[in-house]
Amino acid sequence: MTAPDILETLHTTFGFSSFRGVQDRVVDRVLAGQSTLAVMPTGAGKSLTYQLPAVILPGTCVVISPLIALMHDQLRGAAANGIRAASLTSADGEESRERAIAAFRGGELDLLYVAPERASQAHFRELLSKAEVSLFAIDEAHCVSEWGHDFRPDYRLLRPLMDSYADVPRLALTATADAHTRADILAQLGIGEDGLIVAGFDRPNIRYNVRHRDNPVRQLTALMAEQPGPGIVYAPTRKKVEDLAQKLAAATGRPVLPYHAGLDPQVRAANQSAFVASEDMVIVATVAFGMGIDKPDVRFVAHAGVPKSIEGYYQETGRAGRDGDASVALMLWAADDFARARQRLAEVEAHRRDGERKRLDALALLVETAGCRRALLLRHFGEDPPQSCGNCDNCLDAPGVVDASELARKVLSAVYRTGQSFGFGHIEKVLIGANDERIAARGHDQLSVFGIVGGDEAALLRPLVRALQARGSLLPTEHGGLMLGSDARAILKGEDSVLIALPPKRDPASGRKARRERSGGGVNPLGDPLFEALRDLRRDLAAEAGVPPYVVFHDSTLREMAQARPGDLAALGEITGVGARKLEAYGEAFLGVIRQH
């Protein structure tokens, strides 16, 4: 097939007149029968790189995906674009599975979605021998690597299956893999080094914000007031999920639902379905939620605690703004988050402990940096970004930077001289020379560190100790005290410096105004009544079809319609995202609304 023919199929099927980023390079390799590992950021259109070849090539593309929700989301989108797709999952009824098997054997499927657990079984290999396979697509391919942040042993069993189809190309896809993980994926899946395509990791439409967590309900309520669209709040425990969901719903009046593994399966599924279909719902969840959700219009992702790794943070925040519209990622952190995470390192297998410690150190740098957060994030993945991105909190409102090395030596010395068993409150009282019975009873008022901190330095004690805990210079004891960590000796000897970032003082009124300006005024910044009417129609059509509104059209497509105001089907078909199937199904209805305005 020639390049013009490929572009024609792209437009007819998906409504796009051109490829984005490296999509064309990946598709060209697949159509040439070459195996490929594509590292593309969330929202860059990874699924298109196997769905388009699946339409073009004879046979069926077998898609190996880790979560049922992701498969079913992909199925809805594929069906809306006229692509023949089915799945074989534990959630499919027997009748549905039989139809999928019959369609595959009859050569009537472009896409067949399966989980890695099923793909590695003998009966599935037997099924594949009954029809032509055009491509193996391995989604979330970082799961194959022990170096990845979400290792799944079943992914290691895929290589023998694919090796038995030596002439069928394999396409591995991931958004989160550093250089070490990428090399491991190539080796584990039998893809040559020449097959690596890295699109870059930048998501310029996401604004990264990091704040110390002082009142999470108030902080998240403020975020929800700024962002009226759908959002995800990640909480570290099931109990915290339930608590935050209840309090945020009461504080905002917005629909807010919980999601975690402890919920009744029917409730969990209903909450997920409600979120996927909603245009303003917020879901509070543990981090398992979202990996399989291809919802493009999520306007914010917030972490109510520190994520497990930089890779996890990148993947989870990447669930915001898949449609390319402006979105926000907010992380709320506290020193206790890092304290607990460093304690958990002892439970990690010995051969993985060093890697996990480095991941935690990288997170500490991200929360404590006074520089561009995006640049730090991208450097972690091996890129060489500009020093400033213009779309993170530090670039938009630069913090102050204080050299607190001398004060850090005083703090660490006080921790050591008091026996490495007291918490911050006690250490603070010793340093400022407080008149306290407990201090006098222990003789700590006789120490050389007693009363050596005063004035402006005293105000820096709390943020400094947070920073020292984040970087591991101070560690928690079993009973809640503080003890010296790995690099404390170097700080005490003057070999390491300690710089801390102090957030700028904000005027609440001007801060709200600036945030509104940066957010672009929501999905309808011009307040166009035609756009709202198109959204209303989309909502009705989606409800009638039993699919989420974004499956009909994305907001960006509706905005383009409202701006271009096409007068006939041919002109409507030129709007980005309007493929042949959707033009036939929805064209006249949307033209009718446009003509009314």
C-alpha positions as CSV (number, residue, x, y, z in Angstrom):
1,M,0.0,0.0,0.0
2,T,1.3,3.4,-0.9
3,A,1.7,6.4,1.5
4,P,-1.3,8.2,0.0
5,D,-3.4,5.1,0.4
6,I,-2.3,4.7,4.1
7,L,-3.2,8.4,4.7
8,E,-6.6,7.8,3.0
9,T,-7.3,4.9,5.3
10,L,-6.2,6.9,8.3
11,H,-8.7,9.7,7.4
12,T,-11.5,7.3,6.4
13,T,-11.2,5.2,9.6
14,F,-10.2,7.7,12.2
15,G,-10.9,11.1,10.7
16,F,-7.3,12.3,10.9
17,S,-5.6,13.9,7.9
18,S,-2.1,13.3,9.1
19,F,-0.1,11.3,11.7
20,R,1.1,12.7,15.0
21,G,4.7,12.5,16.3
22,V,6.3,9.1,15.4
23,Q,3.1,7.3,14.6
24,D,4.0,7.2,10.9
25,R,7.4,5.6,11.7
26,V,5.9,2.9,13.8
27,V,3.1,2.2,11.3
28,D,5.6,2.0,8.4
29,R,7.7,-0.6,10.3
30,V,4.7,-2.7,11.2
31,L,3.4,-2.7,7.6
32,A,6.9,-3.7,6.5
33,G,6.8,-6.7,8.8
34,Q,9.4,-5.3,11.2
35,S,9.2,-5.8,15.0
36,T,9.2,-2.6,17.0
37,L,9.3,-1.2,20.5
38,A,7.6,2.2,20.6
39,V,8.0,4.4,23.6
40,M,5.3,7.0,23.3
41,P,3.8,9.3,26.0
42,T,0.3,8.7,27.1
43,G,-2.1,10.6,24.7
44,A,0.3,10.3,21.8
45,G,-1.9,7.8,20.0
46,K,-0.3,4.4,20.7
47,S,-3.4,2.4,19.9
48,L,-3.6,3.8,16.4
49,T,-0.2,2.3,15.6
50,Y,-1.7,-1.2,15.7
51,Q,-5.3,-0.4,14.9
52,L,-4.5,1.2,11.6
53,P,-2.3,-1.8,10.4
54,A,-5.0,-4.1,11.7
55,V,-7.4,-2.5,9.2
56,I,-4.9,-2.6,6.4
57,L,-3.2,-6.0,6.8
58,P,-4.9,-9.4,6.1
59,G,-5.6,-11.4,9.2
60,T,-6.2,-10.5,12.8
61,C,-4.0,-8.3,15.1
62,V,-3.7,-10.0,18.5
63,V,-3.5,-7.3,21.2
64,I,-2.1,-8.4,24.6
65,S,-3.3,-6.0,27.3
66,P,-3.1,-6.3,31.1
67,L,-6.5,-5.0,32.1
68,I,-10.0,-5.9,31.1
69,A,-11.3,-2.3,31.4
70,L,-8.7,-1.1,28.9
71,M,-9.7,-3.8,26.4
72,H,-13.4,-2.9,26.7
73,D,-12.6,0.8,26.3
74,Q,-10.6,0.0,23.2
75,L,-13.4,-2.1,21.9
76,R,-15.9,0.7,22.2
77,G,-13.6,3.1,20.3
78,A,-12.8,0.6,17.6
79,A,-16.5,-0.2,17.0
80,A,-17.3,3.5,16.7
81,N,-14.7,3.7,14.0
82,G,-16.0,0.7,12.1
83,I,-13.1,-1.6,13.1
84,R,-14.1,-5.3,13.7
85,A,-12.9,-6.1,17.2
86,A,-13.6,-8.6,20.0
87,S,-12.1,-9.7,23.3
88,L,-11.5,-13.0,25.2
89,T,-11.5,-12.1,28.9
90,S,-12.9,-13.5,32.1
91,A,-15.5,-10.8,32.1
92,D,-17.0,-11.9,28.8
93,G,-19.9,-14.3,29.0
94,E,-19.7,-17.7,27.4
95,E,-21.9,-16.6,24.4
96,S,-19.7,-13.5,23.8
97,R,-16.5,-15.7,23.9
98,E,-18.0,-18.2,21.4
99,R,-18.9,-15.3,19.0
100,A,-15.4,-13.9,19.3
101,I,-13.8,-17.3,18.6
102,A,-16.1,-18.0,15.6
103,A,-15.4,-14.5,14.2
104,F,-11.6,-15.1,14.6
105,R,-11.8,-18.5,12.9
106,G,-13.9,-17.0,10.1
107,G,-11.4,-14.2,9.4
108,E,-13.9,-11.6,10.5
109,L,-11.8,-9.8,13.1
110,D,-9.3,-6.9,12.7
111,L,-8.5,-7.0,16.4
112,L,-8.6,-9.6,19.1
113,Y,-7.8,-8.5,22.7
114,V,-6.6,-11.0,25.3
115,A,-4.9,-10.8,28.7
116,P,-1.3,-12.1,29.0
117,E,-2.6,-14.9,31.3
118,R,-4.8,-16.3,28.5
119,A,-2.2,-15.6,25.8
120,S,0.3,-17.9,27.4
121,Q,-2.1,-20.9,27.6
122,A,-2.0,-23.9,25.3
123,H,-5.6,-23.7,24.2
124,F,-5.1,-20.1,23.0
125,R,-2.1,-21.2,20.9
126,E,-4.4,-23.8,19.5
127,L,-6.9,-21.2,18.6
128,L,-4.4,-19.0,16.9
129,S,-3.4,-21.8,14.6
130,K,-7.0,-21.8,13.1
131,A,-6.7,-18.4,11.3
132,E,-4.2,-15.8,10.0
133,V,-2.4,-13.6,12.5
134,S,-1.2,-10.2,11.1
135,L,0.5,-8.7,14.2
136,F,1.2,-9.2,17.9
137,A,0.7,-5.9,19.8
138,I,1.9,-6.0,23.4
139,D,0.5,-3.0,25.3
140,E,2.0,-1.8,28.6
141,A,5.2,-3.6,27.6
142,H,7.1,-2.3,30.6
143,C,5.3,-5.1,32.5
144,V,7.7,-7.6,30.9
145,S,10.7,-6.1,32.7
146,E,11.8,-6.7,36.3
147,W,13.3,-3.3,36.0
148,G,10.0,-1.7,35.2
149,H,7.7,-0.3,37.8
150,D,4.8,-2.7,37.2
151,F,6.4,-6.1,36.5
152,R,4.0,-9.0,35.6
153,P,5.5,-12.5,35.3
154,D,2.9,-13.6,32.7
155,Y,4.5,-11.2,30.3
156,R,7.6,-13.3,30.3
157,L,5.7,-16.2,28.8
158,L,4.8,-14.3,25.6
159,R,8.1,-14.8,23.9
160,P,7.6,-18.5,23.1
161,L,4.2,-17.8,21.7
162,M,5.4,-15.1,19.3
163,D,8.6,-17.1,18.4
164,S,6.3,-19.8,17.0
165,Y,5.0,-17.2,14.5
166,A,8.4,-16.1,13.2
167,D,6.9,-14.2,10.2
168,V,4.4,-12.2,12.3
169,P,5.8,-8.8,13.4
170,R,5.5,-7.8,17.1
171,L,4.8,-4.3,18.3
172,A,5.6,-3.5,22.0
173,L,4.1,-0.3,23.3
174,T,4.8,1.6,26.6
175,A,4.7,5.2,27.9
176,T,7.0,4.6,30.8
177,A,10.4,3.0,30.4
178,D,13.9,4.3,31.2
179,A,16.9,3.2,29.2
180,H,17.5,0.1,31.4
181,T,13.9,-1.0,31.1
182,R,13.8,-0.4,27.3
183,A,16.9,-2.6,26.8
184,D,15.2,-5.4,28.9
185,I,12.0,-5.2,27.0
186,L,13.8,-5.6,23.7
187,A,15.7,-8.6,25.0
188,Q,12.6,-10.2,26.7
189,L,10.4,-9.8,23.6
190,G,13.0,-10.6,21.0
191,I,13.0,-7.3,19.3
192,G,16.3,-6.0,17.7
193,E,17.9,-2.8,18.9
194,D,17.2,-1.2,15.6
195,G,13.5,-1.6,16.3
196,L,13.5,1.0,19.2
197,I,11.5,4.2,18.5
198,V,11.4,6.7,21.3
199,A,8.9,9.5,20.8
200,G,9.9,11.5,23.8
201,F,8.2,11.8,27.2
202,D,7.0,15.4,27.3
203,R,3.3,16.1,27.8
204,P,3.3,19.9,27.3
205,N,-0.4,20.2,28.0
206,I,0.0,19.0,31.6
207,R,0.9,21.5,34.2
208,Y,2.8,19.9,37.0
209,N,2.2,21.2,40.5
210,V,3.7,19.9,43.8
211,R,2.6,21.1,47.2
212,H,3.3,20.2,50.8
213,R,0.2,18.4,52.1
214,D,-1.3,20.5,55.0
215,N,-5.1,20.2,54.5
216,P,-5.7,17.8,51.6
217,V,-9.5,18.3,51.5
218,R,-9.1,22.1,51.3
219,Q,-6.3,21.7,48.7
220,L,-8.2,19.3,46.6
221,T,-11.4,21.3,46.8
222,A,-9.6,24.3,45.5
223,L,-8.3,22.2,42.6
224,M,-11.8,20.9,41.8
225,A,-13.1,24.5,41.8
226,E,-10.5,25.5,39.2
227,Q,-11.1,22.3,37.1
228,P,-14.8,21.6,36.5
229,G,-14.1,18.6,34.2
230,P,-13.5,14.9,35.2
231,G,-10.7,14.2,37.6
232,I,-8.8,11.4,39.4
233,V,-7.6,11.7,42.9
234,Y,-5.1,8.9,44.0
235,A,-5.0,8.1,47.7
236,P,-2.6,5.6,49.3
237,T,-5.0,3.4,51.2
238,R,-8.6,2.2,50.9
239,K,-9.6,3.9,54.1
240,K,-8.2,7.2,52.8
241,V,-10.0,6.7,49.5
242,E,-13.4,6.4,51.3
243,D,-12.7,9.3,53.6
244,L,-11.6,11.7,50.8
245,A,-14.5,10.7,48.5
246,Q,-17.0,11.4,51.2
247,K,-15.5,14.7,52.3
248,L,-14.9,16.0,48.7
249,A,-18.4,15.3,47.7
250,A,-19.7,17.1,50.8
251,A,-17.4,20.1,50.3
252,T,-17.9,20.6,46.6
253,G,-21.4,19.3,45.6
254,R,-19.7,17.5,42.7
255,P,-20.3,13.8,42.0
256,V,-17.4,12.0,43.7
257,L,-17.1,8.2,43.9
258,P,-14.6,5.8,45.5
259,Y,-12.8,3.0,43.7
260,H,-10.6,0.3,45.4
261,A,-10.3,-3.4,45.5
262,G,-12.1,-3.7,48.7
263,L,-15.4,-2.6,47.3
264,D,-18.1,-5.0,46.1
265,P,-17.2,-5.9,42.5
266,Q,-20.6,-4.7,41.3
267,V,-20.2,-1.4,43.1
268,R,-16.6,-1.0,41.8
269,A,-17.7,-1.7,38.2
270,A,-20.7,0.7,38.5
271,N,-18.5,3.5,39.9
272,Q,-15.9,3.0,37.1
273,S,-18.7,3.0,34.4
274,A,-20.2,6.2,35.9
275,F,-16.8,8.0,35.8
276,V,-16.0,6.9,32.3
277,A,-19.4,8.2,31.1
278,S,-19.4,11.4,33.1
279,E,-18.2,14.9,32.0
280,D,-17.7,16.3,35.5
281,M,-17.2,13.4,38.0
282,V,-14.2,13.0,40.2
283,I,-13.1,9.5,41.3
284,V,-11.0,8.9,44.3
285,A,-9.0,5.7,43.9
286,T,-6.0,3.6,44.8
287,V,-3.3,3.5,42.0
288,A,-4.7,0.3,40.4
289,F,-7.5,2.5,38.9
290,G,-6.8,4.1,35.6
291,M,-4.3,1.8,34.0
292,G,-7.1,0.4,31.9
293,I,-9.1,3.6,31.4
294,D,-8.7,5.3,28.1
295,K,-10.8,8.3,29.0
296,P,-9.4,11.3,27.0
297,D,-11.1,14.2,28.8
298,V,-9.7,13.8,32.4
299,R,-8.8,17.4,33.3
300,F,-6.8,16.7,36.4
301,V,-4.9,13.9,38.3
302,A,-4.1,14.6,41.9
303,H,-2.0,12.5,44.3
304,A,-3.0,12.8,47.9
305,G,0.3,11.2,48.8
306,V,3.7,10.4,47.2
307,P,3.5,7.8,44.4
308,K,5.7,4.7,44.4
309,S,8.1,5.9,41.7
310,I,8.9,8.5,39.1
311,E,7.7,6.0,36.5
312,G,4.4,5.4,38.4
313,Y,4.0,9.2,38.8
314,Y,4.5,9.8,35.1
315,Q,2.1,7.0,34.1
316,E,-0.6,8.1,36.5
317,T,-0.4,11.8,35.7
318,G,-0.4,10.9,32.0
319,R,-4.1,9.9,32.4
320,A,-4.9,13.6,32.4
321,G,-5.3,15.4,29.1
322,R,-5.1,12.4,26.7
323,D,-7.1,14.6,24.3
324,G,-4.3,17.2,24.2
325,D,-6.3,19.9,26.1
326,A,-4.8,21.8,29.1
327,S,-4.8,19.6,32.2
328,V,-3.3,19.7,35.7
329,A,-1.2,17.2,37.8
330,L,-1.1,18.0,41.5
331,M,1.0,16.1,44.0
332,L,0.5,16.6,47.7
333,W,3.3,15.2,49.8
334,A,4.5,15.1,53.4
335,A,7.7,13.9,55.1
336,D,5.8,10.9,56.5
337,D,5.3,9.6,53.0
338,F,9.0,9.3,52.4
339,A,9.6,7.9,55.9
340,R,7.1,5.1,55.4
341,A,8.5,4.4,51.8
342,R,12.0,4.1,53.1
343,Q,10.9,1.8,55.9
344,R,9.2,-0.4,53.2
345,L,12.5,-0.8,51.4
346,A,13.5,-3.4,53.9
347,E,10.7,-5.6,52.6
348,V,11.8,-5.4,49.0
349,E,13.8,-8.4,47.6
350,A,17.5,-7.7,48.0
351,H,18.4,-7.6,44.3
352,R,15.7,-5.0,43.7
353,R,16.4,-2.9,46.8
354,D,19.0,-0.6,45.3
355,G,16.8,0.2,42.2
356,E,13.8,1.0,44.5
357,R,16.0,3.3,46.7
358,K,17.1,5.2,43.6
359,R,13.5,5.6,42.4
360,L,12.6,7.0,45.9
361,D,15.6,9.4,45.7
362,A,14.4,10.6,42.3
363,L,11.0,11.3,43.8
364,A,12.6,13.3,46.6
365,L,14.4,15.4,44.1
366,L,11.2,16.0,42.2
367,V,9.3,17.3,45.3
368,E,12.2,19.3,46.7
369,T,13.6,20.9,43.5
370,A,13.4,24.7,43.0
371,G,13.9,24.2,39.3
372,C,11.7,23.1,36.5
373,R,9.8,20.0,37.5
374,R,9.2,18.9,33.9
375,A,12.9,19.2,33.1
376,L,13.8,17.0,36.1
377,L,11.1,14.5,35.0
378,L,12.3,14.3,31.4
379,R,16.0,14.0,32.4
380,H,15.0,11.0,34.5
381,F,14.0,9.3,31.2
382,G,17.2,10.2,29.5
383,E,16.1,13.4,27.6
384,D,17.9,16.7,27.5
385,P,15.1,19.3,27.9
386,P,15.3,23.1,28.2
387,Q,16.0,24.5,31.7
388,S,12.4,25.9,31.9
389,C,9.1,24.6,30.5
390,G,6.8,27.5,31.4
391,N,4.1,25.1,32.5
392,C,5.0,23.9,36.0
393,D,4.5,25.6,39.3
394,N,8.2,26.4,39.7
395,C,8.5,28.0,36.3
396,L,5.3,29.9,36.6
397,D,5.9,31.1,40.1
398,A,9.6,30.6,41.1
399,P,10.3,29.6,44.7
400,G,13.0,31.0,46.8
401,V,16.1,28.9,47.3
402,V,17.9,28.9,50.7
403,D,21.3,27.4,51.5
404,A,20.4,25.7,54.7
405,S,23.6,23.6,55.0
406,E,24.7,25.2,58.3
407,L,21.2,24.8,59.8
408,A,21.1,21.2,58.6
409,R,24.3,20.5,60.5
410,K,22.7,21.9,63.7
411,V,19.6,19.8,63.2
412,L,21.6,16.6,62.5
413,S,23.9,17.3,65.4
414,A,20.9,17.8,67.7
415,V,19.3,14.5,66.6
416,Y,22.6,12.7,67.2
417,R,23.3,14.3,70.6
418,T,19.8,13.6,72.0
419,G,20.3,9.9,71.2
420,Q,18.5,9.6,67.8
421,S,15.2,8.7,69.4
422,F,13.1,11.9,69.5
423,G,10.7,13.4,67.0
424,F,10.8,16.8,65.4
425,G,8.9,18.6,68.2
426,H,11.5,17.7,70.8
427,I,14.4,18.5,68.5
428,E,12.9,21.8,67.6
429,K,12.5,22.8,71.3
430,V,16.1,21.8,72.0
431,L,17.4,23.9,69.1
432,I,15.4,27.0,70.0
433,G,16.2,26.7,73.7
434,A,12.6,26.2,74.9
435,N,11.9,26.1,78.6
436,D,10.5,22.6,78.8
437,E,10.3,20.1,81.7
438,R,11.0,17.1,79.6
439,I,14.1,18.7,78.1
440,A,15.4,19.6,81.5
441,A,14.6,16.2,82.9
442,R,16.7,14.6,80.2
443,G,19.5,17.1,80.6
444,H,19.1,18.2,77.0
445,D,19.3,21.8,78.1
446,Q,22.9,21.2,78.9
447,L,23.8,20.1,75.4
448,S,25.9,22.3,73.2
449,V,23.1,22.4,70.6
450,F,20.6,23.8,73.1
451,G,19.3,27.2,72.0
452,I,21.7,27.6,69.0
453,V,18.8,28.4,66.6
454,G,16.9,31.6,66.7
455,G,15.3,34.3,64.6
456,D,14.7,33.6,60.9
457,E,16.5,30.2,61.2
458,A,13.8,28.9,63.5
459,A,11.1,29.4,60.8
460,L,13.2,27.2,58.4
461,L,13.4,24.2,60.8
462,R,10.1,22.6,59.7
463,P,10.6,22.8,55.9
464,L,14.3,21.8,56.4
465,V,13.4,18.7,58.3
466,R,10.9,17.8,55.7
467,A,13.6,18.1,53.0
468,L,16.0,16.1,55.1
469,Q,13.4,13.3,55.5
470,A,12.6,13.4,51.8
471,R,16.2,12.9,50.7
472,G,16.8,10.2,53.4
473,S,19.2,12.3,55.6
474,L,16.8,11.7,58.5
475,L,15.0,8.4,58.9
476,P,12.2,7.4,61.2
477,T,12.8,5.2,64.2
478,E,10.5,2.3,65.1
479,H,8.8,4.5,67.8
480,G,8.4,7.7,65.7
481,G,11.7,9.4,66.5
482,L,14.4,10.6,64.1
483,M,17.8,9.1,63.4
484,L,20.6,9.9,61.0
485,G,20.4,8.6,57.5
486,S,22.8,7.6,54.7
487,D,24.3,11.0,53.8
488,A,24.0,12.7,57.3
489,R,27.7,12.2,57.9
490,A,28.7,14.0,54.7
491,I,26.4,16.9,55.6
492,L,27.9,17.1,59.1
493,K,31.4,17.1,57.7
494,G,30.5,19.9,55.2
495,E,31.0,17.6,52.2
496,D,27.3,17.8,51.1
497,S,25.3,21.0,50.9
498,V,21.5,21.3,51.6
499,L,19.5,23.7,49.5
500,I,15.8,24.0,50.2
501,A,13.0,25.6,48.1
502,L,10.6,27.9,49.8
503,P,7.2,28.4,48.0
504,P,6.5,32.0,47.1
505,K,4.0,33.8,49.2
506,R,0.8,34.0,47.3
507,D,-2.0,36.6,47.3
508,P,-5.1,34.4,47.2
509,A,-7.1,36.7,44.9
510,S,-4.3,37.1,42.3
511,G,-3.5,33.4,42.5
512,R,-7.0,32.4,41.6
513,K,-7.0,34.9,38.7
514,A,-3.7,33.5,37.4
515,R,-4.8,29.9,37.7
516,R,-8.0,30.7,35.8
517,E,-6.0,32.3,33.0
518,R,-3.6,29.4,32.8
519,S,-6.4,26.8,32.8
520,G,-7.7,28.4,29.6
521,G,-11.2,28.8,30.9
522,G,-12.3,25.2,30.7
523,V,-13.6,23.2,27.7
524,N,-15.5,26.1,26.3
525,P,-13.2,29.1,26.8
526,L,-15.2,31.4,24.5
527,G,-18.6,30.6,26.0
528,D,-19.9,29.6,22.6
529,P,-23.5,28.5,22.8
530,L,-23.1,26.3,19.7
531,F,-20.4,24.3,21.4
532,E,-22.7,23.7,24.4
533,A,-25.5,22.7,22.1
534,L,-23.1,20.2,20.3
535,R,-22.1,18.8,23.7
536,D,-25.8,18.4,24.7
537,L,-26.4,16.4,21.4
538,R,-23.3,14.3,22.0
539,R,-24.5,13.5,25.5
540,D,-27.9,12.4,24.2
541,L,-26.4,10.3,21.4
542,A,-23.9,8.6,23.8
543,A,-26.7,7.8,26.2
544,E,-28.8,6.3,23.4
545,A,-25.9,4.2,22.2
546,G,-24.8,3.2,25.8
547,V,-21.2,4.6,25.3
548,P,-19.3,7.4,27.0
549,P,-19.6,10.9,25.3
550,Y,-16.0,10.9,24.1
551,V,-16.6,7.8,22.0
552,V,-19.0,9.9,19.9
553,F,-16.5,12.8,19.5
554,H,-13.9,14.5,21.6
555,D,-14.3,18.1,22.9
556,S,-11.6,19.2,20.5
557,T,-13.7,17.9,17.6
558,L,-16.8,19.8,18.8
559,R,-14.8,23.0,19.2
560,E,-13.6,22.7,15.6
561,M,-17.2,22.1,14.5
562,A,-18.3,25.2,16.4
563,Q,-15.6,27.3,14.8
564,A,-15.8,26.0,11.2
565,R,-19.6,25.6,11.2
566,P,-19.7,23.1,8.2
567,G,-22.8,23.4,6.1
568,D,-22.8,19.8,4.6
569,L,-21.6,16.3,5.1
570,A,-18.5,16.8,2.9
571,A,-17.4,19.8,5.0
572,L,-18.2,18.0,8.3
573,G,-16.1,15.1,7.1
574,E,-13.0,17.3,7.0
575,I,-13.2,18.0,10.7
576,T,-10.5,16.3,12.7
577,G,-11.9,13.1,14.3
578,V,-14.8,12.7,12.0
579,G,-14.2,9.4,10.2
580,A,-16.5,7.7,7.6
581,R,-18.4,5.6,10.1
582,K,-19.1,8.5,12.5
583,L,-20.0,10.8,9.6
584,E,-22.6,8.3,8.5
585,A,-23.9,7.6,12.1
586,Y,-23.9,11.2,13.4
587,G,-23.4,13.6,10.6
588,E,-27.0,14.8,9.9
589,A,-27.7,15.2,13.6
590,F,-24.7,17.5,14.2
591,L,-25.4,19.4,11.0
592,G,-28.9,20.0,12.2
593,V,-27.7,21.6,15.5
594,I,-25.1,23.7,13.6
595,R,-27.8,25.0,11.2
596,Q,-30.0,26.0,14.1
597,H,-27.2,28.3,15.3
